[in-house]
Amino acid sequence: MIPVSKFLHQLAAVLFYLVGASFFAAYIFLRNDIGPQWAAWWMQVADIPFIAVSIVYGGLSLYLSVSGSGSKLLPWLIGVPLAVVFVVLVIFNFWLV
């Protein structure tokens, strides 16, 4: 059976690449005036989910690469700074526009 952290890492990887590719496609559509209103809408709506998936994918990648010792403190040392980064990015997104 696959561990939960490894499964979440794989799921986050798939979502990261799908949402990232959709952002790339939306940018290309926006620059070439192919449905620019929809491309701009997608880039405004999906930025927070993309940030969340990116942080989960990056955090789990870091955790899986250094988790050999089985420390109980390691998830907190990785998770808390990433949660702070996520909150700061959400604040920048909504209040500093």
C-alpha positions as CSV (number, residue, x, y, z in Angstrom):
1,M,0.0,0.0,0.0
2,I,1.2,3.5,-0.9
3,P,1.8,5.9,2.0
4,V,-0.6,8.9,2.2
5,S,2.2,11.4,1.8
6,K,3.4,9.7,-1.4
7,F,-0.1,9.6,-2.8
8,L,-0.7,13.3,-2.0
9,H,2.6,14.1,-3.6
10,Q,1.6,12.3,-6.8
11,L,-1.8,13.9,-6.8
12,A,-0.3,17.3,-6.2
13,A,2.2,16.7,-9.1
14,V,-0.6,15.9,-11.5
15,L,-2.7,18.9,-10.5
16,F,0.4,21.2,-10.5
17,Y,1.2,20.2,-14.1
18,L,-2.4,20.4,-15.3
19,V,-3.1,23.8,-13.7
20,G,0.3,25.1,-14.8
21,A,-0.3,24.0,-18.4
22,S,-3.7,25.6,-18.3
23,F,-2.1,28.9,-17.2
24,F,0.4,28.6,-20.0
25,A,-2.4,28.0,-22.5
26,A,-4.4,30.9,-21.1
27,Y,-1.5,33.2,-21.5
28,I,-0.9,32.1,-25.1
29,F,-4.6,32.7,-25.8
30,L,-4.5,36.1,-24.1
31,R,-1.5,37.2,-26.1
32,N,-2.9,36.0,-29.4
33,D,-6.4,37.5,-28.8
34,I,-8.1,34.1,-28.8
35,G,-10.9,34.4,-26.3
36,P,-9.0,37.0,-24.3
37,Q,-11.9,37.6,-21.8
38,W,-12.0,33.9,-20.9
39,A,-8.2,33.6,-20.7
40,A,-8.0,36.6,-18.4
41,W,-10.8,35.3,-16.3
42,W,-9.1,31.9,-15.9
43,M,-5.8,33.6,-14.9
44,Q,-7.6,35.7,-12.3
45,V,-9.8,32.8,-10.9
46,A,-7.3,30.0,-10.7
47,D,-4.3,31.7,-9.2
48,I,-5.0,30.8,-5.6
49,P,-5.6,27.1,-6.4
50,F,-2.4,27.1,-8.4
51,I,-0.5,28.6,-5.5
52,A,-2.0,26.1,-3.1
53,V,-1.1,23.1,-5.3
54,S,2.4,24.5,-5.9
55,I,3.0,24.8,-2.2
56,V,1.6,21.4,-1.4
57,Y,3.7,19.8,-4.2
58,G,6.9,21.6,-3.2
59,G,6.4,21.0,0.5
60,L,5.7,17.3,0.1
61,S,8.7,17.0,-2.3
62,L,10.9,18.6,0.4
63,Y,9.4,16.4,3.1
64,L,9.8,13.2,1.2
65,S,13.4,14.0,0.3
66,V,14.4,14.6,4.0
67,S,12.0,12.3,5.9
68,G,14.4,9.4,6.5
69,S,14.7,10.0,10.2
70,G,11.0,9.8,11.1
71,S,11.1,13.0,13.1
72,K,7.8,14.3,14.6
73,L,9.1,17.9,14.3
74,L,10.0,17.8,10.6
75,P,6.4,18.2,9.2
76,W,5.9,21.3,11.4
77,L,9.3,22.8,10.3
78,I,8.2,22.4,6.7
79,G,4.5,23.0,7.0
80,V,4.4,26.2,9.1
81,P,6.6,28.3,6.9
82,L,4.8,27.1,3.8
83,A,1.4,28.0,5.4
84,V,2.8,31.5,6.2
85,V,3.9,31.9,2.6
86,F,0.5,30.8,1.4
87,V,-1.3,33.3,3.7
88,V,1.0,36.1,2.6
89,L,0.4,35.3,-1.1
90,V,-3.4,35.3,-0.5
91,I,-3.1,38.7,1.2
92,F,-1.1,40.0,-1.7
93,N,-3.7,38.7,-4.1
94,F,-6.7,40.2,-2.5
95,W,-5.7,43.3,-0.6
96,L,-2.7,44.6,-2.5
97,V,-4.3,44.7,-6.0
